[in-house]
Amino acid sequence: MNQFSRTELLIGAQGMERLQNARVAVFGVGGVGGYTVEALARSGVGTLDLIDDDKVCLTNLNRQIIATHSTIDKYKVEVARERVLDINPKMNVHIYKTVYMPETADIFDFSQYDYVVDAIDTVTGKIQLVMQAKQNHTPIISSMGAGNKMDPTAFKVADLYDTKVCPLAKVMRRELKKRGIQKLKVVYSEETPIMLPPDIVLSEDMHSNVGKGKRIPGSIAFVPSVAGLILAGEVIKDILKTGRDSEYGI
């Protein structure tokens, strides 16, 4: 018996070997990506590349799996690495304390990855991830908007061009169509984003932030976590099925 005995009952020894030999890059280790990393590690993926320049802060505690009072002010990728190595000490974990943007894209060799997970927030970065994956024929799955939502059952897996409701997906459809991208596997929500009610009562510090026009999305524990777990599930299933020959290996 070993820590993956229960998993092997589902996917067999060959499936476990495929996961152990897989290398997955997760861009963004926050509310969505943190849960993706956790699930990939617990599923038996052998090598993870974790990319995020942010540190854990107090407001991450409401939803991010790596956020505890003891990890505040620590780099998220360092915290995530320590956590997954405690889950599986045999893993290989590479961390990058950097934000992924067109200016930093050359740091990463996508030909080394069996799969890429896009869990970052910026449209510019998301577009660059897709384009770089396309150039290297590397499978990629992208998370659309998970903020300002309360219904975890509204998430779906689809091609980007079949999505609806999600404002971020609408922008991505427009921009990727211009660039000739014909398909992209995404996780998105069909829940209409919640708008701040005019009569809502906020604490003094939150009210001042909103009053300054800061567009900080609201979030809650059980929504981004679901998106992150769905992302991980799709990665695992695709690796087990066809590896780099995935339907979405653009």
N, C-alpha and C positions, 0 to 999 in steps of 0.2 A: 504494500500500500504506500502511496505517496500523496502529496497535497493535491494532485490533479486526478486522483483515482475516480472521483465522481464525474469529472469532466470526460475522462476517457470512456466511461460507460456510455456516453452520448455520441462521441465522435470517433472512438477507436484509437488504437496506437498510432496509425498513420496520420490521423487528424492531429493528434497531439504533437507528433514530430513536425508537421507542417507549421503549426503555430510556434513551436519552439525555435524553428529556423527563420521565422518571419521578423522583419524589421519594419516598424511602424513609426512614422513621425507625427506627433501631435502638436499643432501650432495653436497655442493658446491654452493655458492651464488654469482657467478660471471656473466660473460656475458650471459651464457646460464641459469644457475640456478636462477639468479635474476628475469628473466622474467617468469620462471616457478612458483616461489613463488608468484609473482604478480597475475598471472592468477588464481592460486589456491585460493588465498584470495578473489579475485573478483568473483569467482564462488561459494563461500559459504562453502568451506572446514572449518570445525570447529576447528581443531587443527593442528598446524604445528610445526615440529622440524627442526631447521635450524642449519646446521653444516658447519663451515668454520673458519679457524684461521687467515685469511688475513684481512688487513685493506684497505680501499679505498685509491687509489693513483691517481696521476694526469693522468697517462696513461689509467685509467679505464673510463675516461670521454667520450671516443669516442664510447662506446658500452654498458656500464652497467647501468641499469635503476636506481640503487640506488646511482650512482656516480654523485655528483654535487660538486661544489667548497666548499659548506658548509659542505659536509660530508667527505672531504679528511682527512685522518689520523684517522678516526673512524672505529671501527670494523664493517665489513660488516653485520654480523648477528645482531648487535645492530641497525644499520641503517635500515635493512630490517624489524626487529621487529617493530620499531617505525612507519615505513611506512604502514605495513599491519594492525596494530592496528588503524591507522588513517583511513584506508579503512573500517575495520570492528572491532569496539571496543569490540565486544563480543567474538572474537577469543581467543583461548589459544595458546600461542606461547612460545616454549622452545628453548633456544639458547645454542650453545656449541662453545666456542672459541677454537676450536681444529682442527687439521688436522686429517682426517680419514685415518688410516693405520692399519696394523695388530696389531701394538703395542697399539693402542687406541680402537680397535674394541669392547673390553669387556665393554666399557662405555655404549654401546647402546644395548637396549633390543628390538630386531626386532619383538618379539612376540606382542609388543604393537602397531605396525604400521599396518595400512591397506594397505599401499603402500610405496615403497621406490623409490626415484628418485636419480640416479647416475649422477651428473653433475660435477664430479671432473676430474682432469687432469692426475693423475698418474695411470699407468697400475697396479702397485702393489695394490693401493687402490681400483681400480675398480674390480679387481679380488676378493679381500677380501669382498667387498660389495656383490658381486654375491654369493659367498660361504656362507656368513652369512645369506643372504636371503633364500638360498636353505635350510639351516639347520632349519630355522624357518617357511618354507613354506609361505614366505611373497612375494607378487607380487613386482616385480622390473622392472624398465625400465631404460636403460642406454643410455647416450649420447655418440656418437662417435665423431670423430674430426670435429670441426667447424672452426678451424683456417686456414688461407691462402686460403680463399674461397670468391667468389664474387657473387655466384648465389644462392639466397635463395629458388628458385624453385626446386633445385636439391635434397632437403631433402626427405627422404622416411622413412616410418615405416616398419620394417621387423624383422624376426628372424635373429639373428646374423649370422647364417650359410647360409643365403641367400644373404648376403651383398656382394658388390663388390666395387672396386676402393679405398675405404677408407683404408689408411695404418693402422690406429689404430684398425679398425675392424679386419684386417688381423691378427694382433698380438693377439687380444682378442680371435679370433677363435682358434688359435693355443694353447694358454694357457688354455682356458676353456675346450677344447677337452681333454687335458691331465688330467684334473681334473674331467672328467666325466659329465660335464654340457652339456645337450643335447639341450637346447633351452634358448634363452634370447631375450626378446623384446628390440629393439634398435631404436634410431633415428640416421640416418646416411646420408651422402651426397654422391652422385655419381659424384660430380664434382672433377676433378683431382686437387689436391692442387697446388696452384700457386707457382712457383719457382721465386726467386728474379732475375730479369733480370740483366745481367752483366753491362748494360749501365745505370741502373737506377740512378738518382741523389737523394742523401739523404742529410738531414741536417747533420751538423758536429757531433752532439751527436749520432744520429742514425748510422751514418757511422762508428763511433768508436766502437759502440757496435757490429755491424755486423763484423767489422774487428777483434774483439776479439774472434770471433767464437761463440757468444751467439746465441742459437737457439730459438729466441723469435718469435712466430708465428705472422703474420700480422692478423689484424681483422678490421671489419667495422660494423657500427651500425645495418645494416639490415640483417645480416646473423646469428650470435648467438642468436639474439632475436627470430627469426623464429624457430630455433631449440628448444629454451626454451618454446615457446608457443605450439609447437607440443607435447612436453613432457607432458605439463600440460593437453592438450586436451585428450591425451591417458589415463592419470591417471583418469581424471573425467569420461570419458566414461566407463572405466573398473570398477570403483567403482559403478557407476550407474547400470552397467550390472550385475556384479556378485561379487563385493567386493573381499574378500580374496579367492574366488573360481575361480579367473581369470585364463584364459588359461595359462598365463605367471606367475602364482603363483608357482614358482619353489621352 
